[in-house]
Amino acid sequence: MEKPVPDFAIFQNDRTKASALWIKEVGEWRRCTSRDFEPIQVMTAILRNSSDPEKTLVMIAKIIAKIN
């Protein structure tokens, strides 16, 4: 039985400061720059501590879309 593919995932390596994001619709890991490591780390902490991480992620995405 195949494992379900997540809609979104974050990879971070504290030792190398490497980060990557998985978005199901894109279908591949997107590497981030080393300067993105700390902001992604903050976002990860917010999601982990959220009572509704899915709703929190949607709100973060909307804020980022407004910035760009």
N, CA, C and O atoms as a DFTB+ gen file, in Angstrom:
272 C
 N C O
     1  1       0.835      -1.174       0.000
     2  2       0.000       0.000       0.000
     3  2       0.888       1.249       0.000
     4  3       1.818       1.358       0.800
     5  1       0.595       2.177      -0.895
     6  2       1.383       3.400      -0.996
     7  2       0.995       4.384       0.088
     8  3      -0.166       4.473       0.487
     9  1       2.005       5.130       0.563
    10  2       1.743       6.176       1.540
    11  2       1.128       7.370       0.824
    12  3       1.491       7.656      -0.317
    13  1       0.207       8.068       1.469
    14  2      -0.376       9.264       0.839
    15  2       0.669      10.364       0.718
    16  3       1.540      10.503       1.576
    17  1       0.576      11.135      -0.342
    18  2       1.496      12.245      -0.571
    19  2       0.959      13.468       0.169
    20  3      -0.199      13.845      -0.012
    21  1       1.806      14.096       1.011
    22  2       1.321      15.261       1.746
    23  2       1.099      16.459       0.827
    24  3       1.745      16.585      -0.214
    25  1       0.180      17.337       1.224
    26  2      -0.054      18.567       0.465
    27  2       1.115      19.526       0.607
    28  3       1.436      20.265      -0.324
    29  1       1.759      19.512       1.783
    30  2       2.829      20.447       2.078
    31  2       3.782      19.810       3.080
    32  3       3.348      19.107       3.993
    33  1       5.076      20.053       2.915
    34  2       6.067      19.553       3.867
    35  2       7.268      20.493       3.883
    36  3       7.558      21.181       2.905
    37  1       7.953      20.503       5.018
    38  2       9.145      21.330       5.185
    39  2      10.302      20.426       5.570
    40  3      10.168      19.571       6.446
    41  1      11.437      20.616       4.914
    42  2      12.683      19.937       5.278
    43  2      13.663      20.998       5.742
    44  3      13.834      22.022       5.081
    45  1      14.315      20.754       6.887
    46  2      15.370      21.649       7.340
    47  2      16.489      20.844       7.979
    48  3      16.246      19.875       8.697
    49  1      17.724      21.264       7.703
    50  2      18.901      20.667       8.305
    51  2      19.609      21.767       9.086
    52  3      20.197      22.672       8.495
    53  1      19.553      21.689      10.412
    54  2      20.152      22.723      11.251
    55  2      21.662      22.836      11.055
    56  3      22.215      23.934      11.131
    57  1      22.322      21.731      10.806
    58  2      23.776      21.746      10.664
    59  2      24.229      22.495       9.418
    60  3      25.191      23.261       9.464
    61  1      23.531      22.273       8.298
    62  2      23.939      22.894       7.033
    63  2      23.120      24.135       6.677
    64  3      23.430      24.835       5.714
    65  1      22.081      24.400       7.453
    66  2      21.151      25.514       7.187
    67  2      20.439      25.347       5.842
    68  3      20.088      26.331       5.192
    69  1      20.233      24.099       5.437
    70  2      19.526      23.804       4.187
    71  2      18.030      23.677       4.472
    72  3      17.623      23.125       5.494
    73  1      17.222      24.196       3.553
    74  2      15.773      24.101       3.663
    75  2      15.186      23.763       2.300
    76  3      15.741      24.116       1.260
    77  1      14.060      23.075       2.329
    78  2      13.322      22.799       1.099
    79  2      11.843      22.687       1.454
    80  3      11.477      22.291       2.561
    81  1      11.012      23.043       0.492
    82  2       9.566      22.975       0.676
    83  2       8.957      22.042      -0.366
    84  3       9.335      22.078      -1.537
    85  1       8.021      21.217       0.062
    86  2       7.274      20.337      -0.824
    87  2       5.856      20.881      -0.932
    88  3       5.188      21.088       0.081
    89  1       5.401      21.110      -2.143
    90  2       4.021      21.510      -2.390
    91  2       3.459      20.510      -3.389
    92  3       3.962      20.376      -4.504
    93  1       2.414      19.813      -2.973
    94  2       1.870      18.706      -3.772
    95  2       1.561      19.120      -5.206
    96  3       1.859      18.383      -6.146
    97  1       0.956      20.314      -5.378
    98  2       0.587      20.766      -6.718
    99  2       1.809      20.957      -7.622
   100  3       1.715      20.803      -8.840
   101  1       2.955      21.294      -7.019
   102  2       4.189      21.468      -7.791
   103  2       4.790      20.091      -8.098
   104  3       5.324      19.868      -9.185
   105  1       4.699      19.182      -7.142
   106  2       5.145      17.811      -7.347
   107  2       6.634      17.581      -7.201
   108  3       7.156      16.564      -7.657
   109  1       7.329      18.526      -6.563
   110  2       8.763      18.344      -6.330
   111  2       9.208      19.219      -5.163
   112  3       8.532      20.177      -4.787
   113  1      10.358      18.868      -4.603
   114  2      10.936      19.677      -3.537
   115  2      11.547      20.933      -4.151
   116  3      12.226      20.862      -5.175
   117  1      11.306      22.077      -3.525
   118  2      11.900      23.344      -3.947
   119  2      12.918      23.759      -2.900
   120  3      12.562      24.008      -1.748
   121  1      14.178      23.834      -3.294
   122  2      15.232      24.250      -2.359
   123  2      15.140      25.739      -2.089
   124  3      14.788      26.529      -2.965
   125  1      15.459      26.100      -0.876
   126  2      15.446      27.503      -0.463
   127  2      16.883      27.956      -0.217
   128  3      17.782      27.138      -0.024
   129  1      17.080      29.256      -0.226
   130  2      18.417      29.787       0.042
   131  2      18.715      29.695       1.533
   132  3      17.803      29.541       2.346
   133  1      19.980      29.789       1.884
   134  2      20.361      29.718       3.292
   135  2      19.804      30.904       4.080
   136  3      19.583      30.796       5.286
   137  1      19.576      32.030       3.411
   138  2      19.006      33.183       4.134
   139  2      17.527      32.967       4.462
   140  3      16.969      33.691       5.286
   141  1      16.885      31.983       3.830
   142  2      15.490      31.648       4.133
   143  2      15.364      30.699       5.321
   144  3      14.258      30.451       5.802
   145  1      16.500      30.162       5.800
   146  2      16.460      29.138       6.840
   147  2      15.725      29.612       8.090
   148  3      14.805      28.940       8.556
   149  1      16.118      30.755       8.637
   150  2      15.513      31.214       9.885
   151  2      14.033      31.572       9.733
   152  3      13.240      31.181      10.590
   153  1      13.619      32.296       8.683
   154  2      12.173      32.538       8.536
   155  2      11.360      31.243       8.395
   156  3      10.255      31.144       8.930
   157  1      11.895      30.268       7.689
   158  2      11.189      28.990       7.552
   159  2      11.150      28.265       8.897
   160  3      10.167      27.598       9.223
   161  1      12.211      28.398       9.665
   162  2      12.249      27.789      10.999
   163  2      11.167      28.397      11.905
   164  3      10.522      27.685      12.674
   165  1      10.977      29.710      11.806
   166  2       9.924      30.374      12.577
   167  2       8.549      29.875      12.119
   168  3       7.687      29.572      12.944
   169  1       8.351      29.792      10.801
   170  2       7.087      29.305      10.271
   171  2       6.817      27.876      10.742
   172  3       5.682      27.538      11.079
   173  1       7.840      27.050      10.767
   174  2       7.701      25.669      11.221
   175  2       7.278      25.623      12.683
   176  3       6.418      24.826      13.058
   177  1       7.876      26.471      13.505
   178  2       7.516      26.513      14.929
   179  2       6.061      26.961      15.106
   180  3       5.335      26.418      15.938
   181  1       5.647      27.948      14.320
   182  2       4.251      28.410      14.390
   183  2       3.299      27.277      14.019
   184  3       2.292      27.063      14.695
   185  1       3.614      26.553      12.950
   186  2       2.745      25.451      12.514
   187  2       2.701      24.323      13.547
   188  3       1.638      23.763      13.816
   189  1       3.851      23.994      14.118
   190  2       3.901      22.908      15.111
   191  2       3.098      23.237      16.363
   192  3       2.537      22.341      16.994
   193  1       3.042      24.511      16.724
   194  2       2.367      24.920      17.953
   195  2       0.931      25.381      17.728
   196  3       0.243      25.765      18.674
   197  1       0.481      25.343      16.487
   198  2      -0.869      25.780      16.163
   199  2      -1.895      24.691      16.504
   200  3      -1.644      23.500      16.321
   201  1      -3.044      25.130      17.000
   202  2      -4.124      24.165      17.255
   203  2      -4.774      23.706      15.948
   204  3      -5.432      22.667      15.907
   205  1      -4.584      24.497      14.870
   206  2      -5.122      24.158      13.544
   207  2      -4.061      24.504      12.491
   208  3      -4.162      25.542      11.837
   209  1      -3.042      23.643      12.320
   210  2      -1.941      23.969      11.416
   211  2      -2.367      24.204       9.969
   212  3      -1.757      25.008       9.264
   213  1      -3.402      23.511       9.531
   214  2      -3.852      23.701       8.148
   215  2      -4.388      25.126       7.947
   216  3      -4.055      25.787       6.964
   217  1      -5.206      25.582       8.869
   218  2      -5.744      26.944       8.802
   219  2      -4.611      27.969       8.935
   220  3      -4.607      28.984       8.239
   221  1      -3.667      27.706       9.818
   222  2      -2.525      28.605      10.008
   223  2      -1.700      28.702       8.740
   224  3      -1.267      29.791       8.365
   225  1      -1.475      27.577       8.074
   226  2      -0.707      27.584       6.833
   227  2      -1.415      28.399       5.753
   228  3      -0.767      29.132       5.006
   229  1      -2.716      28.278       5.666
   230  2      -3.485      29.068       4.692
   231  2      -3.320      30.561       4.984
   232  3      -3.143      31.362       4.066
   233  1      -3.379      30.927       6.262
   234  2      -3.211      32.341       6.631
   235  2      -1.805      32.828       6.289
   236  3      -1.650      33.945       5.794
   237  1      -0.784      32.020       6.539
   238  2       0.596      32.384       6.198
   239  2       0.714      32.567       4.686
   240  3       1.333      33.526       4.226
   241  1       0.130      31.661       3.915
   242  2       0.202      31.744       2.455
   243  2      -0.450      33.033       1.953
   244  3       0.069      33.665       1.033
   245  1      -1.576      33.428       2.540
   246  2      -2.253      34.655       2.128
   247  2      -1.383      35.885       2.429
   248  3      -1.308      36.809       1.620
   249  1      -0.739      35.888       3.578
   250  2       0.135      37.005       3.937
   251  2       1.313      37.092       2.974
   252  3       1.662      38.180       2.518
   253  1       1.921      35.963       2.664
   254  2       3.054      35.944       1.732
   255  2       2.609      36.419       0.349
   256  3       3.334      37.162      -0.312
   257  1       1.432      35.998      -0.086
   258  2       0.918      36.419      -1.407
   259  2       0.740      37.936      -1.464
   260  3       0.997      38.546      -2.502
   261  1       0.306      38.553      -0.364
   262  2       0.136      39.997      -0.326
   263  2       1.476      40.717      -0.394
   264  3       1.579      41.786      -0.996
   265  1       2.501      40.138       0.219
   266  2       3.841      40.740       0.219
   267  2       4.414      40.726      -1.188
   268  3       5.024      41.701      -1.628
   269  1       4.218      39.618      -1.894
   270  2       4.788      39.471      -3.237
   271  2       3.914      40.197      -4.217
   272  3       4.203      40.207      -5.413
